[in-house]
Amino acid sequence: MGRLEGKRTFVTGGASGLGEAIARRFVAEGAEVVIADVDEAAGKSLAVDLGPRATFVRLDVSSEAAWQAALDSCDTINVLVNNAGITTLGSIEEVTLDQFRHEFEVDVVGVFLGCKFGVAKMKARGGAIINMSSMTGVRAQANLVAYNAAKAAVTHMTKSVALHCASQGYGIRCNSIHPGAIHTPIIDKVLAQSEDPDALYASFVASHPLGRLGKPEEIAALAVYLATDEAEFATGAEFRIDGGSTI
Ligand SMILES: NC(=O)c1ccc[n+]([C@@H]2O[C@H](COP(=O)([O-])OP(=O)(O)OC[C@H]3O[C@@H](n4cnc5c(N)ncnc54)[C@H](O)[C@@H]3O)[C@@H](O)[C@H]2O)c1
């Protein structure tokens, strides 16, 4: 405990799932946390639950104006976690252009804007940006064409941001996390879109050599490491935490 004492952190999609687990663990490690989410009810309730070191701000990550307003309301930020995301299920024959564009608005434009505003906010003092990609940003699946493309874009954008910050001497590290299937509400939404949720769940388990889905707390533990100064030499890297599914 106390590994993030004095760090001011900003977690998008912090109201649910992985973002909630990260916000909880960051507060437990001594950080101040801004929970940024479109879900006001869940975000506000979590902030109250976490106590005085947590606050909530409404943010749609796909809106440039909303990012400007959200970050203007914060003094300093040491750590930005671009975690907000959605999952569109479907193959190239099924996904519509509108669905594809929406997936990109949230998962790619959202991370682009986060990195853009985050770099501007942190470049004077340095810091850490953590982008939530996915194992599916590394290994494609036939029924995830939009999500695969979005998470691969996040993977490579992370490296470009890392190289730029290194070349400018900003002291900002930028890394991506690639979880396997972790049982959060996003998985329940994907299962609900499926014709055979039980078979899909069984296929998730079978695709992880460790024989189970991951836990949100396991992703939060990796985010803590990347947020601390212990990770000072890590930048532009893909941190896979997926029960062996991309081996
Ligand atoms: N759960 C998994 O198996 C898994 C695996 C790999 C990667 N991921 C990624 O982890 C991240 C979090 O997923 P999760 O499983 O916790 O999902 P989740 O649905 O539980 O939480 C996502 C959060 O993002 C918020 N959100 C959605 N659109 C937003 C927007 N436009 N602006 C701001 N907030 C928005 C939601 O309100 C929600 O609170 C996502 O980027 C997801 O792609 C999840």
PDBQT file of the ligand as one rigid body, heavy atoms in Angstrom, charges set to zero:
ROOT
HETATM    1  N1  LIG A 301     -13.424  -7.046 -19.926  1.00  0.00    +0.000 N 
HETATM    2  C1  LIG A 301     -12.613  -7.583 -20.801  1.00  0.00    +0.000 C 
HETATM    3  O1  LIG A 301     -12.580  -8.794 -21.032  1.00  0.00    +0.000 OA
HETATM    4  C2  LIG A 301     -11.646  -6.716 -21.553  1.00  0.00    +0.000 A 
HETATM    5  C3  LIG A 301     -10.603  -7.352 -22.236  1.00  0.00    +0.000 A 
HETATM    6  C4  LIG A 301      -9.702  -6.578 -22.945  1.00  0.00    +0.000 A 
HETATM    7  C5  LIG A 301      -9.837  -5.208 -22.956  1.00  0.00    +0.000 A 
HETATM    8  N2  LIG A 301     -10.867  -4.620 -22.306  1.00  0.00    +0.000 N 
HETATM    9  C6  LIG A 301     -10.969  -3.169 -22.370  1.00  0.00    +0.000 C 
HETATM   10  O2  LIG A 301     -10.966  -2.635 -21.066  1.00  0.00    +0.000 OA
HETATM   11  C7  LIG A 301     -11.706  -1.419 -21.039  1.00  0.00    +0.000 C 
HETATM   12  C8  LIG A 301     -12.750  -1.475 -19.940  1.00  0.00    +0.000 C 
HETATM   13  O3  LIG A 301     -13.642  -2.538 -20.212  1.00  0.00    +0.000 OA
HETATM   14  P1  LIG A 301     -14.596  -3.139 -19.093  1.00  0.00    +0.000 P 
HETATM   15  O4  LIG A 301     -14.573  -4.594 -19.295  1.00  0.00    +0.000 OA
HETATM   16  O5  LIG A 301     -14.283  -2.595 -17.770  1.00  0.00    +0.000 OA
HETATM   17  O6  LIG A 301     -16.011  -2.573 -19.627  1.00  0.00    +0.000 OA
HETATM   18  P2  LIG A 301     -17.256  -1.937 -18.848  1.00  0.00    +0.000 P 
HETATM   19  O7  LIG A 301     -18.364  -1.900 -19.836  1.00  0.00    +0.000 OA
HETATM   20  O8  LIG A 301     -17.481  -2.616 -17.554  1.00  0.00    +0.000 OA
HETATM   21  O9  LIG A 301     -16.761  -0.463 -18.522  1.00  0.00    +0.000 OA
HETATM   22  C9  LIG A 301     -16.541   0.473 -19.529  1.00  0.00    +0.000 C 
HETATM   23  C10 LIG A 301     -16.768   1.850 -18.952  1.00  0.00    +0.000 C 
HETATM   24  O10 LIG A 301     -16.540   2.811 -20.011  1.00  0.00    +0.000 OA
HETATM   25  C11 LIG A 301     -17.575   3.764 -19.965  1.00  0.00    +0.000 C 
HETATM   26  N3  LIG A 301     -17.743   4.363 -21.292  1.00  0.00    +0.000 N 
HETATM   27  C12 LIG A 301     -18.269   3.809 -22.405  1.00  0.00    +0.000 A 
HETATM   28  N4  LIG A 301     -18.278   4.713 -23.400  1.00  0.00    +0.000 NA
HETATM   29  C13 LIG A 301     -17.723   5.851 -22.913  1.00  0.00    +0.000 A 
HETATM   30  C14 LIG A 301     -17.462   7.129 -23.448  1.00  0.00    +0.000 A 
HETATM   31  N5  LIG A 301     -17.773   7.436 -24.713  1.00  0.00    +0.000 N 
HETATM   32  N6  LIG A 301     -16.861   8.053 -22.657  1.00  0.00    +0.000 NA
HETATM   33  C15 LIG A 301     -16.558   7.766 -21.366  1.00  0.00    +0.000 A 
HETATM   34  N7  LIG A 301     -16.802   6.580 -20.794  1.00  0.00    +0.000 NA
HETATM   35  C16 LIG A 301     -17.386   5.636 -21.552  1.00  0.00    +0.000 A 
HETATM   36  C17 LIG A 301     -18.822   2.990 -19.516  1.00  0.00    +0.000 C 
HETATM   37  O11 LIG A 301     -19.828   3.859 -19.019  1.00  0.00    +0.000 OA
HETATM   38  C18 LIG A 301     -18.225   2.074 -18.470  1.00  0.00    +0.000 C 
HETATM   39  O12 LIG A 301     -18.226   2.679 -17.188  1.00  0.00    +0.000 OA
HETATM   40  C19 LIG A 301     -12.288  -1.248 -22.437  1.00  0.00    +0.000 C 
HETATM   41  O13 LIG A 301     -11.435  -0.391 -23.194  1.00  0.00    +0.000 OA
HETATM   42  C20 LIG A 301     -12.246  -2.651 -22.991  1.00  0.00    +0.000 C 
HETATM   43  O14 LIG A 301     -12.200  -2.674 -24.401  1.00  0.00    +0.000 OA
HETATM   44  C21 LIG A 301     -11.773  -5.338 -21.600  1.00  0.00    +0.000 A 
ENDROOT
TORSDOF 0
